[in-house]
Amino acid sequence: MTPAARRPHFWRDISILLVAKLVMLTCLYFLFFGPSHRPLADSAAVSAQILGSNQR
C-alpha cells in the first residue's frame, strides 16, 4: 500500500480515537466531577471551615 493510499485511513482512525476519547472524558466528568458531586460552598460553610466551628 502506498503512503498516499494509507493517508485517508490514517485520518479516519485518528478521528475515531478522538471521538472515543471525548466520549470517555465526558462520561468521567459526569460520573465524578458533575454538579451533583460538588460540595456546598456558601459563605456560612466557608467561614465555618476557616474558623473551625461546627455551627451551621
mmCIF entry with sequence, helices, sheets and N, C-alpha, C, O atoms, coordinates in Angstrom:
data_MODEL
# 
_entry.id   MODEL 
# 
_entity.id                         1 
_entity.type                       polymer 
_entity.pdbx_number_of_molecules   1 
# 
_entity_poly.entity_id                      1 
_entity_poly.type                           'polypeptide(L)' 
_entity_poly.nstd_linkage                   no 
_entity_poly.nstd_monomer                   no 
_entity_poly.pdbx_seq_one_letter_code       MTPAARRPHFWRDISILLVAKLVMLTCLYFLFFGPSHRPLADSAAVSAQILGSNQR 
_entity_poly.pdbx_seq_one_letter_code_can   MTPAARRPHFWRDISILLVAKLVMLTCLYFLFFGPSHRPLADSAAVSAQILGSNQR 
_entity_poly.pdbx_strand_id                 A 
# 
loop_
_entity_poly_seq.entity_id 
_entity_poly_seq.num 
_entity_poly_seq.mon_id 
_entity_poly_seq.hetero 
1 1  MET n 
1 2  THR n 
1 3  PRO n 
1 4  ALA n 
1 5  ALA n 
1 6  ARG n 
1 7  ARG n 
1 8  PRO n 
1 9  HIS n 
1 10 PHE n 
1 11 TRP n 
1 12 ARG n 
1 13 ASP n 
1 14 ILE n 
1 15 SER n 
1 16 ILE n 
1 17 LEU n 
1 18 LEU n 
1 19 VAL n 
1 20 ALA n 
1 21 LYS n 
1 22 LEU n 
1 23 VAL n 
1 24 MET n 
1 25 LEU n 
1 26 THR n 
1 27 CYS n 
1 28 LEU n 
1 29 TYR n 
1 30 PHE n 
1 31 LEU n 
1 32 PHE n 
1 33 PHE n 
1 34 GLY n 
1 35 PRO n 
1 36 SER n 
1 37 HIS n 
1 38 ARG n 
1 39 PRO n 
1 40 LEU n 
1 41 ALA n 
1 42 ASP n 
1 43 SER n 
1 44 ALA n 
1 45 ALA n 
1 46 VAL n 
1 47 SER n 
1 48 ALA n 
1 49 GLN n 
1 50 ILE n 
1 51 LEU n 
1 52 GLY n 
1 53 SER n 
1 54 ASN n 
1 55 GLN n 
1 56 ARG n 
# 
_struct_asym.id          A 
_struct_asym.entity_id   1 
# 
loop_
_struct_conf.conf_type_id 
_struct_conf.id 
_struct_conf.pdbx_PDB_helix_id 
_struct_conf.beg_label_comp_id 
_struct_conf.beg_label_asym_id 
_struct_conf.beg_label_seq_id 
_struct_conf.pdbx_beg_PDB_ins_code 
_struct_conf.end_label_comp_id 
_struct_conf.end_label_asym_id 
_struct_conf.end_label_seq_id 
_struct_conf.pdbx_end_PDB_ins_code 
_struct_conf.beg_auth_comp_id 
_struct_conf.beg_auth_asym_id 
_struct_conf.beg_auth_seq_id 
_struct_conf.end_auth_comp_id 
_struct_conf.end_auth_asym_id 
_struct_conf.end_auth_seq_id 
_struct_conf.pdbx_PDB_helix_class 
_struct_conf.details 
_struct_conf.pdbx_PDB_helix_length 
HELX_P HELX_P1 AA1 PRO A 3  ? LEU A 28 ? PRO A 3  LEU A 28 1 ? 26 
HELX_P HELX_P2 AA2 TYR A 29 ? PHE A 33 ? TYR A 29 PHE A 33 3 ? 5  
HELX_P HELX_P3 AA3 PRO A 35 ? HIS A 37 ? PRO A 35 HIS A 37 5 ? 3  
HELX_P HELX_P4 AA4 SER A 43 ? LEU A 51 ? SER A 43 LEU A 51 1 ? 9  
# 
_struct_conf_type.id          HELX_P 
_struct_conf_type.criteria    ? 
_struct_conf_type.reference   ? 
# 
loop_
_atom_site.group_PDB 
_atom_site.id 
_atom_site.type_symbol 
_atom_site.label_atom_id 
_atom_site.label_alt_id 
_atom_site.label_comp_id 
_atom_site.label_asym_id 
_atom_site.label_entity_id 
_atom_site.label_seq_id 
_atom_site.pdbx_PDB_ins_code 
_atom_site.Cartn_x 
_atom_site.Cartn_y 
_atom_site.Cartn_z 
_atom_site.occupancy 
_atom_site.B_iso_or_equiv 
_atom_site.pdbx_formal_charge 
_atom_site.auth_seq_id 
_atom_site.auth_comp_id 
_atom_site.auth_asym_id 
_atom_site.auth_atom_id 
_atom_site.pdbx_PDB_model_num 
ATOM 1   N N  . MET A 1 1  ? 0.848   -1.181 0.000  1.00 0.00 ? 1  MET A N  1 
ATOM 2   C CA . MET A 1 1  ? 0.000   0.000  0.000  1.00 0.00 ? 1  MET A CA 1 
ATOM 3   C C  . MET A 1 1  ? 0.890   1.239  0.000  1.00 0.00 ? 1  MET A C  1 
ATOM 4   O O  . MET A 1 1  ? 1.831   1.333  0.788  1.00 0.00 ? 1  MET A O  1 
ATOM 5   N N  . THR A 1 2  ? 0.601   2.153  -0.853 1.00 0.00 ? 2  THR A N  1 
ATOM 6   C CA . THR A 1 2  ? 1.407   3.366  -0.942 1.00 0.00 ? 2  THR A CA 1 
ATOM 7   C C  . THR A 1 2  ? 1.023   4.324  0.185  1.00 0.00 ? 2  THR A C  1 
ATOM 8   O O  . THR A 1 2  ? -0.085  4.244  0.716  1.00 0.00 ? 2  THR A O  1 
ATOM 9   N N  . PRO A 1 3  ? 1.930   5.227  0.551  1.00 0.00 ? 3  PRO A N  1 
ATOM 10  C CA . PRO A 1 3  ? 1.603   6.186  1.613  1.00 0.00 ? 3  PRO A CA 1 
ATOM 11  C C  . PRO A 1 3  ? 0.383   7.055  1.289  1.00 0.00 ? 3  PRO A C  1 
ATOM 12  O O  . PRO A 1 3  ? -0.378  7.417  2.186  1.00 0.00 ? 3  PRO A O  1 
ATOM 13  N N  . ALA A 1 4  ? 0.199   7.385  0.014  1.00 0.00 ? 4  ALA A N  1 
ATOM 14  C CA . ALA A 1 4  ? -0.954  8.208  -0.369 1.00 0.00 ? 4  ALA A CA 1 
ATOM 15  C C  . ALA A 1 4  ? -2.262  7.432  -0.186 1.00 0.00 ? 4  ALA A C  1 
ATOM 16  O O  . ALA A 1 4  ? -3.287  8.020  0.161  1.00 0.00 ? 4  ALA A O  1 
ATOM 17  N N  . ALA A 1 5  ? -2.232  6.132  -0.415 1.00 0.00 ? 5  ALA A N  1 
ATOM 18  C CA . ALA A 1 5  ? -3.438  5.321  -0.243 1.00 0.00 ? 5  ALA A CA 1 
ATOM 19  C C  . ALA A 1 5  ? -3.736  5.091  1.232  1.00 0.00 ? 5  ALA A C  1 
ATOM 20  O O  . ALA A 1 5  ? -4.893  4.886  1.598  1.00 0.00 ? 5  ALA A O  1 
ATOM 21  N N  . ARG A 1 6  ? -2.728  5.120  2.076  1.00 0.00 ? 6  ARG A N  1 
ATOM 22  C CA . ARG A 1 6  ? -2.909  4.902  3.511  1.00 0.00 ? 6  ARG A CA 1 
ATOM 23  C C  . ARG A 1 6  ? -3.418  6.149  4.233  1.00 0.00 ? 6  ARG A C  1 
ATOM 24  O O  . ARG A 1 6  ? -4.031  6.033  5.293  1.00 0.00 ? 6  ARG A O  1 
ATOM 25  N N  . ARG A 1 7  ? -3.180  7.320  3.689  1.00 0.00 ? 7  ARG A N  1 
ATOM 26  C CA . ARG A 1 7  ? -3.499  8.580  4.366  1.00 0.00 ? 7  ARG A CA 1 
ATOM 27  C C  . ARG A 1 7  ? -4.985  8.726  4.742  1.00 0.00 ? 7  ARG A C  1 
ATOM 28  O O  . ARG A 1 7  ? -5.249  9.143  5.870  1.00 0.00 ? 7  ARG A O  1 
ATOM 29  N N  . PRO A 1 8  ? -5.959  8.421  3.900  1.00 0.00 ? 8  PRO A N  1 
ATOM 30  C CA . PRO A 1 8  ? -7.366  8.578  4.323  1.00 0.00 ? 8  PRO A CA 1 
ATOM 31  C C  . PRO A 1 8  ? -7.724  7.689  5.514  1.00 0.00 ? 8  PRO A C  1 
ATOM 32  O O  . PRO A 1 8  ? -8.482  8.105  6.390  1.00 0.00 ? 8  PRO A O  1 
ATOM 33  N N  . HIS A 1 9  ? -7.187  6.474  5.553  1.00 0.00 ? 9  HIS A N  1 
ATOM 34  C CA . HIS A 1 9  ? -7.464  5.588  6.671  1.00 0.00 ? 9  HIS A CA 1 
ATOM 35  C C  . HIS A 1 9  ? -6.832  6.123  7.951  1.00 0.00 ? 9  HIS A C  1 
ATOM 36  O O  . HIS A 1 9  ? -7.387  5.980  9.041  1.00 0.00 ? 9  HIS A O  1 
ATOM 37  N N  . PHE A 1 10 ? -5.677  6.733  7.803  1.00 0.00 ? 10 PHE A N  1 
ATOM 38  C CA . PHE A 1 10 ? -4.978  7.306  8.950  1.00 0.00 ? 10 PHE A CA 1 
ATOM 39  C C  . PHE A 1 10 ? -5.823  8.389  9.614  1.00 0.00 ? 10 PHE A C  1 
ATOM 40  O O  . PHE A 1 10 ? -5.962  8.395  10.837 1.00 0.00 ? 10 PHE A O  1 
ATOM 41  N N  . TRP A 1 11 ? -6.380  9.293  8.838  1.00 0.00 ? 11 TRP A N  1 
ATOM 42  C CA . TRP A 1 11 ? -7.209  10.374 9.393  1.00 0.00 ? 11 TRP A CA 1 
ATOM 43  C C  . TRP A 1 11 ? -8.520  9.843  9.961  1.00 0.00 ? 11 TRP A C  1 
ATOM 44  O O  . TRP A 1 11 ? -9.033  10.363 10.952 1.00 0.00 ? 11 TRP A O  1 
ATOM 45  N N  . ARG A 1 12 ? -9.052  8.811  9.330  1.00 0.00 ? 12 ARG A N  1 
ATOM 46  C CA . ARG A 1 12 ? -10.288 8.208  9.853  1.00 0.00 ? 12 ARG A CA 1 
ATOM 47  C C  . ARG A 1 12 ? -10.017 7.555  11.205 1.00 0.00 ? 12 ARG A C  1 
ATOM 48  O O  . ARG A 1 12 ? -10.823 7.687  12.126 1.00 0.00 ? 12 ARG A O  1 
ATOM 49  N N  . ASP A 1 13 ? -8.893  6.853  11.333 1.00 0.00 ? 13 ASP A N  1 
ATOM 50  C CA . ASP A 1 13 ? -8.541  6.215  12.602 1.00 0.00 ? 13 ASP A CA 1 
ATOM 51  C C  . ASP A 1 13 ? -8.320  7.247  13.703 1.00 0.00 ? 13 ASP A C  1 
ATOM 52  O O  . ASP A 1 13 ? -8.768  7.056  14.834 1.00 0.00 ? 13 ASP A O  1 
ATOM 53  N N  . ILE A 1 14 ? -7.644  8.317  13.383 1.00 0.00 ? 14 ILE A N  1 
ATOM 54  C CA . ILE A 1 14 ? -7.411  9.379  14.370 1.00 0.00 ? 14 ILE A CA 1 
ATOM 55  C C  . ILE A 1 14 ? -8.737  10.013 14.782 1.00 0.00 ? 14 ILE A C  1 
ATOM 56  O O  . ILE A 1 14 ? -8.949  10.291 15.963 1.00 0.00 ? 14 ILE A O  1 
ATOM 57  N N  . SER A 1 15 ? -9.614  10.240 13.837 1.00 0.00 ? 15 SER A N  1 
ATOM 58  C CA . SER A 1 15 ? -10.919 10.839 14.154 1.00 0.00 ? 15 SER A CA 1 
ATOM 59  C C  . SER A 1 15 ? -11.729 9.929  15.068 1.00 0.00 ? 15 SER A C  1 
ATOM 60  O O  . SER A 1 15 ? -12.352 10.404 16.018 1.00 0.00 ? 15 SER A O  1 
ATOM 61  N N  . ILE A 1 16 ? -11.728 8.643  14.798 1.00 0.00 ? 16 ILE A N  1 
ATOM 62  C CA . ILE A 1 16 ? -12.467 7.689  15.632 1.00 0.00 ? 16 ILE A CA 1 
ATOM 63  C C  . ILE A 1 16 ? -11.899 7.678  17.044 1.00 0.00 ? 16 ILE A C  1 
ATOM 64  O O  . ILE A 1 16 ? -12.659 7.661  18.011 1.00 0.00 ? 16 ILE A O  1 
ATOM 65  N N  . LEU A 1 17 ? -10.581 7.687  17.178 1.00 0.00 ? 17 LEU A N  1 
ATOM 66  C CA . LEU A 1 17 ? -9.961  7.684  18.505 1.00 0.00 ? 17 LEU A CA 1 
ATOM 67  C C  . LEU A 1 17 ? -10.255 8.974  19.269 1.00 0.00 ? 17 LEU A C  1 
ATOM 68  O O  . LEU A 1 17 ? -10.500 8.933  20.474 1.00 0.00 ? 17 LEU A O  1 
ATOM 69  N N  . LEU A 1 18 ? -10.235 10.108 18.588 1.00 0.00 ? 18 LEU A N  1 
ATOM 70  C CA . LEU A 1 18 ? -10.541 11.375 19.256 1.00 0.00 ? 18 LEU A CA 1 
ATOM 71  C C  . LEU A 1 18 ? -11.992 11.442 19.723 1.00 0.00 ? 18 LEU A C  1 
ATOM 72  O O  . LEU A 1 18 ? -12.273 11.948 20.809 1.00 0.00 ? 18 LEU A O  1 
ATOM 73  N N  . VAL A 1 19 ? -12.903 10.939 18.913 1.00 0.00 ? 19 VAL A N  1 
ATOM 74  C CA . VAL A 1 19 ? -14.307 10.915 19.320 1.00 0.00 ? 19 VAL A CA 1 
ATOM 75  C C  . VAL A 1 19 ? -14.498 9.979  20.511 1.00 0.00 ? 19 VAL A C  1 
ATOM 76  O O  . VAL A 1 19 ? -15.228 10.310 21.445 1.00 0.00 ? 19 VAL A O  1 
ATOM 77  N N  . ALA A 1 20 ? -13.853 8.823  20.485 1.00 0.00 ? 20 ALA A N  1 
ATOM 78  C CA . ALA A 1 20 ? -13.953 7.883  21.607 1.00 0.00 ? 20 ALA A CA 1 
ATOM 79  C C  . ALA A 1 20 ? -13.373 8.502  22.881 1.00 0.00 ? 20 ALA A C  1 
ATOM 80  O O  . ALA A 1 20 ? -13.932 8.332  23.965 1.00 0.00 ? 20 ALA A O  1 
ATOM 81  N N  . LYS A 1 21 ? -12.272 9.208  22.754 1.00 0.00 ? 21 LYS A N  1 
ATOM 82  C CA . LYS A 1 21 ? -11.670 9.870  23.912 1.00 0.00 ? 21 LYS A CA 1 
ATOM 83  C C  . LYS A 1 21 ? -12.592 10.956 24.461 1.00 0.00 ? 21 LYS A C  1 
ATOM 84  O O  . LYS A 1 21 ? -12.732 11.089 25.676 1.00 0.00 ? 21 LYS A O  1 
ATOM 85  N N  . LEU A 1 22 ? -13.213 11.721 23.592 1.00 0.00 ? 22 LEU A N  1 
ATOM 86  C CA . LEU A 1 22 ? -14.147 12.755 24.023 1.00 0.00 ? 22 LEU A CA 1 
ATOM 87  C C  . LEU A 1 22 ? -15.345 12.145 24.757 1.00 0.00 ? 22 LEU A C  1 
ATOM 88  O O  . LEU A 1 22 ? -15.793 12.685 25.768 1.00 0.00 ? 22 LEU A O  1 
ATOM 89  N N  . VAL A 1 23 ? -15.855 11.038 24.257 1.00 0.00 ? 23 VAL A N  1 
ATOM 90  C CA . VAL A 1 23 ? -16.986 10.364 24.907 1.00 0.00 ? 23 VAL A CA 1 
ATOM 91  C C  . VAL A 1 23 ? -16.570 9.855  26.289 1.00 0.00 ? 23 VAL A C  1 
ATOM 92  O O  . VAL A 1 23 ? -17.321 10.009 27.252 1.00 0.00 ? 23 VAL A O  1 
ATOM 93  N N  . MET A 1 24 ? -15.397 9.257  26.396 1.00 0.00 ? 24 MET A N  1 
ATOM 94  C CA . MET A 1 24 ? -14.929 8.743  27.689 1.00 0.00 ? 24 MET A CA 1 
ATOM 95  C C  . MET A 1 24 ? -14.678 9.869  28.691 1.00 0.00 ? 24 MET A C  1 
ATOM 96  O O  . MET A 1 24 ? -15.026 9.736  29.865 1.00 0.00 ? 24 MET A O  1 
ATOM 97  N N  . LEU A 1 25 ? -14.083 10.966 28.250 1.00 0.00 ? 25 LEU A N  1 
ATOM 98  C CA . LEU A 1 25 ? -13.846 12.094 29.153 1.00 0.00 ? 25 LEU A CA 1 
ATOM 99  C C  . LEU A 1 25 ? -15.156 12.725 29.614 1.00 0.00 ? 25 LEU A C  1 
ATOM 100 O O  . LEU A 1 25 ? -15.268 13.148 30.765 1.00 0.00 ? 25 LEU A O  1 
ATOM 101 N N  . THR A 1 26 ? -16.134 12.793 28.738 1.00 0.00 ? 26 THR A N  1 
ATOM 102 C CA . THR A 1 26 ? -17.441 13.325 29.112 1.00 0.00 ? 26 THR A CA 1 
ATOM 103 C C  . THR A 1 26 ? -18.110 12.425 30.145 1.00 0.00 ? 26 THR A C  1 
ATOM 104 O O  . THR A 1 26 ? -18.697 12.918 31.108 1.00 0.00 ? 26 THR A O  1 
ATOM 105 N N  . CYS A 1 27 ? -18.026 11.124 29.954 1.00 0.00 ? 27 CYS A N  1 
ATOM 106 C CA . CYS A 1 27 ? -18.581 10.189 30.937 1.00 0.00 ? 27 CYS A CA 1 
ATOM 107 C C  . CYS A 1 27 ? -17.882 10.327 32.283 1.00 0.00 ? 27 CYS A C  1 
ATOM 108 O O  . CYS A 1 27 ? -18.545 10.338 33.319 1.00 0.00 ? 27 CYS A O  1 
ATOM 109 N N  . LEU A 1 28 ? -16.572 10.432 32.287 1.00 0.00 ? 28 LEU A N  1 
ATOM 110 C CA . LEU A 1 28 ? -15.836 10.608 33.546 1.00 0.00 ? 28 LEU A CA 1 
ATOM 111 C C  . LEU A 1 28 ? -16.227 11.901 34.239 1.00 0.00 ? 28 LEU A C  1 
ATOM 112 O O  . LEU A 1 28 ? -16.355 11.934 35.463 1.00 0.00 ? 28 LEU A O  1 
ATOM 113 N N  . TYR A 1 29 ? -16.417 12.954 33.480 1.00 0.00 ? 29 TYR A N  1 
ATOM 114 C CA . TYR A 1 29 ? -16.829 14.231 34.069 1.00 0.00 ? 29 TYR A CA 1 
ATOM 115 C C  . TYR A 1 29 ? -18.162 14.087 34.790 1.00 0.00 ? 29 TYR A C  1 
ATOM 116 O O  . TYR A 1 29 ? -18.304 14.501 35.941 1.00 0.00 ? 29 TYR A O  1 
ATOM 117 N N  . PHE A 1 30 ? -19.138 13.499 34.106 1.00 0.00 ? 30 PHE A N  1 
ATOM 118 C CA . PHE A 1 30 ? -20.459 13.395 34.724 1.00 0.00 ? 30 PHE A CA 1 
ATOM 119 C C  . PHE A 1 30 ? -20.489 12.383 35.869 1.00 0.00 ? 30 PHE A C  1 
ATOM 120 O O  . PHE A 1 30 ? -21.285 12.531 36.796 1.00 0.00 ? 30 PHE A O  1 
ATOM 121 N N  . LEU A 1 31 ? -19.637 11.359 35.820 1.00 0.00 ? 31 LEU A N  1 
ATOM 122 C CA . LEU A 1 31 ? -19.618 10.368 36.893 1.00 0.00 ? 31 LEU A CA 1 
ATOM 123 C C  . LEU A 1 31 ? -18.914 10.871 38.147 1.00 0.00 ? 31 LEU A C  1 
ATOM 124 O O  . LEU A 1 31 ? -19.330 10.531 39.255 1.00 0.00 ? 31 LEU A O  1 
ATOM 125 N N  . PHE A 1 32 ? -17.850 11.678 38.003 1.00 0.00 ? 32 PHE A N  1 
ATOM 126 C CA . PHE A 1 32 ? -17.037 12.045 39.155 1.00 0.00 ? 32 PHE A CA 1 
ATOM 127 C C  . PHE A 1 32 ? -16.946 13.543 39.442 1.00 0.00 ? 32 PHE A C  1 
ATOM 128 O O  . PHE A 1 32 ? -16.671 13.920 40.581 1.00 0.00 ? 32 PHE A O  1 
ATOM 129 N N  . PHE A 1 33 ? -17.165 14.405 38.457 1.00 0.00 ? 33 PHE A N  1 
ATOM 130 C CA . PHE A 1 33 ? -16.956 15.834 38.651 1.00 0.00 ? 33 PHE A CA 1 
ATOM 131 C C  . PHE A 1 33 ? -18.174 16.671 38.320 1.00 0.00 ? 33 PHE A C  1 
ATOM 132 O O  . PHE A 1 33 ? -18.076 17.897 38.271 1.00 0.00 ? 33 PHE A O  1 
ATOM 133 N N  . GLY A 1 34 ? -19.294 16.061 38.097 1.00 0.00 ? 34 GLY A N  1 
ATOM 134 C CA . GLY A 1 34 ? -20.504 16.774 37.721 1.00 0.00 ? 34 GLY A CA 1 
ATOM 135 C C  . GLY A 1 34 ? -21.052 17.622 38.858 1.00 0.00 ? 34 GLY A C  1 
ATOM 136 O O  . GLY A 1 34 ? -20.554 17.563 39.982 1.00 0.00 ? 34 GLY A O  1 
ATOM 137 N N  . PRO A 1 35 ? -22.057 18.394 38.568 1.00 0.00 ? 35 PRO A N  1 
ATOM 138 C CA . PRO A 1 35 ? -22.639 19.287 39.577 1.00 0.00 ? 35 PRO A CA 1 
ATOM 139 C C  . PRO A 1 35 ? -23.180 18.562 40.809 1.00 0.00 ? 35 PRO A C  1 
ATOM 140 O O  . PRO A 1 35 ? -23.198 19.143 41.894 1.00 0.00 ? 35 PRO A O  1 
ATOM 141 N N  . SER A 1 36 ? -23.614 17.330 40.674 1.00 0.00 ? 36 SER A N  1 
ATOM 142 C CA . SER A 1 36 ? -24.162 16.605 41.824 1.00 0.00 ? 36 SER A CA 1 
ATOM 143 C C  . SER A 1 36 ? -23.082 16.193 42.825 1.00 0.00 ? 36 SER A C  1 
ATOM 144 O O  . SER A 1 36 ? -23.410 15.811 43.948 1.00 0.00 ? 36 SER A O  1 
ATOM 145 N N  . HIS A 1 37 ? -21.810 16.260 42.449 1.00 0.00 ? 37 HIS A N  1 
ATOM 146 C CA . HIS A 1 37 ? -20.712 15.859 43.325 1.00 0.00 ? 37 HIS A CA 1 
ATOM 147 C C  . HIS A 1 37 ? -20.001 17.040 43.974 1.00 0.00 ? 37 HIS A C  1 
ATOM 148 O O  . HIS A 1 37 ? -19.029 16.847 44.706 1.00 0.00 ? 37 HIS A O  1 
ATOM 149 N N  . ARG A 1 38 ? -20.461 18.236 43.723 1.00 0.00 ? 38 ARG A N  1 
ATOM 150 C CA . ARG A 1 38 ? -19.798 19.420 44.269 1.00 0.00 ? 38 ARG A CA 1 
ATOM 151 C C  . ARG A 1 38 ? -20.277 19.696 45.686 1.00 0.00 ? 38 ARG A C  1 
ATOM 152 O O  . ARG A 1 38 ? -21.471 19.589 45.967 1.00 0.00 ? 38 ARG A O  1 
ATOM 153 N N  . PRO A 1 39 ? -19.365 20.047 46.577 1.00 0.00 ? 39 PRO A N  1 
ATOM 154 C CA . PRO A 1 39 ? -19.775 20.348 47.948 1.00 0.00 ? 39 PRO A CA 1 
ATOM 155 C C  . PRO A 1 39 ? -20.442 21.722 48.048 1.00 0.00 ? 39 PRO A C  1 
ATOM 156 O O  . PRO A 1 39 ? -20.304 22.568 47.165 1.00 0.00 ? 39 PRO A O  1 
ATOM 157 N N  . LEU A 1 40 ? -21.159 21.912 49.134 1.00 0.00 ? 40 LEU A N  1 
ATOM 158 C CA . LEU A 1 40 ? -21.798 23.192 49.393 1.00 0.00 ? 40 LEU A CA 1 
ATOM 159 C C  . LEU A 1 40 ? -20.717 24.236 49.688 1.00 0.00 ? 40 LEU A C  1 
ATOM 160 O O  . LEU A 1 40 ? -19.835 23.998 50.514 1.00 0.00 ? 40 LEU A O  1 
ATOM 161 N N  . ALA A 1 41 ? -20.781 25.379 49.023 1.00 0.00 ? 41 ALA A N  1 
ATOM 162 C CA . ALA A 1 41 ? -19.750 26.400 49.204 1.00 0.00 ? 41 ALA A CA 1 
ATOM 163 C C  . ALA A 1 41 ? -20.375 27.772 49.407 1.00 0.00 ? 41 ALA A C  1 
ATOM 164 O O  . ALA A 1 41 ? -19.995 28.732 48.736 1.00 0.00 ? 41 ALA A O  1 
ATOM 165 N N  . ASP A 1 42 ? -21.325 27.872 50.323 1.00 0.00 ? 42 ASP A N  1 
ATOM 166 C CA . ASP A 1 42 ? -21.881 29.183 50.621 1.00 0.00 ? 42 ASP A CA 1 
ATOM 167 C C  . ASP A 1 42 ? -21.021 29.870 51.679 1.00 0.00 ? 42 ASP A C  1 
ATOM 168 O O  . ASP A 1 42 ? -20.083 29.265 52.199 1.00 0.00 ? 42 ASP A O  1 
ATOM 169 N N  . SER A 1 43 ? -21.320 31.090 51.996 1.00 0.00 ? 43 SER A N  1 
ATOM 170 C CA . SER A 1 43 ? -20.470 31.860 52.911 1.00 0.00 ? 43 SER A CA 1 
ATOM 171 C C  . SER A 1 43 ? -20.448 31.256 54.309 1.00 0.00 ? 43 SER A C  1 
ATOM 172 O O  . SER A 1 43 ? -19.417 31.304 54.979 1.00 0.00 ? 43 SER A O  1 
ATOM 173 N N  . ALA A 1 44 ? -21.549 30.695 54.759 1.00 0.00 ? 44 ALA A N  1 
ATOM 174 C CA . ALA A 1 44 ? -21.582 30.092 56.099 1.00 0.00 ? 44 ALA A CA 1 
ATOM 175 C C  . ALA A 1 44 ? -20.700 28.847 56.156 1.00 0.00 ? 44 ALA A C  1 
ATOM 176 O O  . ALA A 1 44 ? -19.997 28.633 57.144 1.00 0.00 ? 44 ALA A O  1 
ATOM 177 N N  . ALA A 1 45 ? -20.729 28.039 55.126 1.00 0.00 ? 45 ALA A N  1 
ATOM 178 C CA . ALA A 1 45 ? -19.909 26.830 55.101 1.00 0.00 ? 45 ALA A CA 1 
ATOM 179 C C  . ALA A 1 45 ? -18.424 27.178 55.026 1.00 0.00 ? 45 ALA A C  1 
ATOM 180 O O  . ALA A 1 45 ? -17.600 26.531 55.671 1.00 0.00 ? 45 ALA A O  1 
ATOM 181 N N  . VAL A 1 46 ? -18.085 28.192 54.245 1.00 0.00 ? 46 VAL A N  1 
ATOM 182 C CA . VAL A 1 46 ? -16.680 28.601 54.115 1.00 0.00 ? 46 VAL A CA 1 
ATOM 183 C C  . VAL A 1 46 ? -16.164 29.177 55.433 1.00 0.00 ? 46 VAL A C  1 
ATOM 184 O O  . VAL A 1 46 ? -15.062 28.836 55.862 1.00 0.00 ? 46 VAL A O  1 
ATOM 185 N N  . SER A 1 47 ? -16.935 30.037 56.073 1.00 0.00 ? 47 SER A N  1 
ATOM 186 C CA . SER A 1 47 ? -16.480 30.619 57.336 1.00 0.00 ? 47 SER A CA 1 
ATOM 187 C C  . SER A 1 47 ? -16.391 29.553 58.422 1.00 0.00 ? 47 SER A C  1 
ATOM 188 O O  . SER A 1 47 ? -15.488 29.608 59.257 1.00 0.00 ? 47 SER A O  1 
ATOM 189 N N  . ALA A 1 48 ? -17.293 28.598 58.433 1.00 0.00 ? 48 ALA A N  1 
ATOM 190 C CA . ALA A 1 48 ? -17.218 27.516 59.414 1.00 0.00 ? 48 ALA A CA 1 
ATOM 191 C C  . ALA A 1 48 ? -15.970 26.675 59.183 1.00 0.00 ? 48 ALA A C  1 
ATOM 192 O O  . ALA A 1 48 ? -15.344 26.228 60.144 1.00 0.00 ? 48 ALA A O  1 
ATOM 193 N N  . GLN A 1 49 ? -15.604 26.457 57.954 1.00 0.00 ? 49 GLN A N  1 
ATOM 194 C CA . GLN A 1 49 ? -14.402 25.678 57.653 1.00 0.00 ? 49 GLN A CA 1 
ATOM 195 C C  . GLN A 1 49 ? -13.141 26.444 58.047 1.00 0.00 ? 49 GLN A C  1 
ATOM 196 O O  . GLN A 1 49 ? -12.207 25.850 58.586 1.00 0.00 ? 49 GLN A O  1 
ATOM 197 N N  . ILE A 1 50 ? -13.098 27.734 57.790 1.00 0.00 ? 50 ILE A N  1 
ATOM 198 C CA . ILE A 1 50 ? -11.920 28.538 58.106 1.00 0.00 ? 50 ILE A CA 1 
ATOM 199 C C  . ILE A 1 50 ? -11.773 28.725 59.616 1.00 0.00 ? 50 ILE A C  1 
ATOM 200 O O  . ILE A 1 50 ? -10.683 28.580 60.171 1.00 0.00 ? 50 ILE A O  1 
ATOM 201 N N  . LEU A 1 51 ? -12.876 29.045 60.261 1.00 0.00 ? 51 LEU A N  1 
ATOM 202 C CA . LEU A 1 51 ? -12.815 29.315 61.702 1.00 0.00 ? 51 LEU A CA 1 
ATOM 203 C C  . LEU A 1 51 ? -12.836 28.045 62.543 1.00 0.00 ? 51 LEU A C  1 
ATOM 204 O O  . LEU A 1 51 ? -12.538 28.094 63.736 1.00 0.00 ? 51 LEU A O  1 
ATOM 205 N N  . GLY A 1 52 ? -13.175 26.934 61.957 1.00 0.00 ? 52 GLY A N  1 
ATOM 206 C CA . GLY A 1 52 ? -13.153 25.675 62.661 1.00 0.00 ? 52 GLY A CA 1 
ATOM 207 C C  . GLY A 1 52 ? -14.348 25.439 63.554 1.00 0.00 ? 52 GLY A C  1 
ATOM 208 O O  . GLY A 1 52 ? -14.291 24.580 64.433 1.00 0.00 ? 52 GLY A O  1 
ATOM 209 N N  . SER A 1 53 ? -15.414 26.161 63.361 1.00 0.00 ? 53 SER A N  1 
ATOM 210 C CA . SER A 1 53 ? -16.599 25.953 64.193 1.00 0.00 ? 53 SER A CA 1 
ATOM 211 C C  . SER A 1 53 ? -17.500 24.906 63.536 1.00 0.00 ? 53 SER A C  1 
ATOM 212 O O  . SER A 1 53 ? -17.465 24.707 62.322 1.00 0.00 ? 53 SER A O  1 
ATOM 213 N N  . ASN A 1 54 ? -18.287 24.259 64.346 1.00 0.00 ? 54 ASN A N  1 
ATOM 214 C CA . ASN A 1 54 ? -19.202 23.235 63.842 1.00 0.00 ? 54 ASN A CA 1 
ATOM 215 C C  . ASN A 1 54 ? -20.614 23.760 63.746 1.00 0.00 ? 54 ASN A C  1 
ATOM 216 O O  . ASN A 1 54 ? -21.543 22.968 63.586 1.00 0.00 ? 54 ASN A O  1 
ATOM 217 N N  . GLN A 1 55 ? -20.817 25.056 63.836 1.00 0.00 ? 55 GLN A N  1 
ATOM 218 C CA . GLN A 1 55 ? -22.150 25.627 63.766 1.00 0.00 ? 55 GLN A CA 1 
ATOM 219 C C  . GLN A 1 55 ? -22.587 25.754 62.311 1.00 0.00 ? 55 GLN A C  1 
ATOM 220 O O  . GLN A 1 55 ? -21.812 26.132 61.432 1.00 0.00 ? 55 GLN A O  1 
ATOM 221 N N  . ARG A 1 56 ? -23.853 25.426 62.092 1.00 0.00 ? 56 ARG A N  1 
ATOM 222 C CA . ARG A 1 56 ? -24.423 25.591 60.743 1.00 0.00 ? 56 ARG A CA 1 
ATOM 223 C C  . ARG A 1 56 ? -25.831 26.014 60.853 1.00 0.00 ? 56 ARG A C  1 
ATOM 224 O O  . ARG A 1 56 ? -26.498 26.209 59.836 1.00 0.00 ? 56 ARG A O  1 
# 
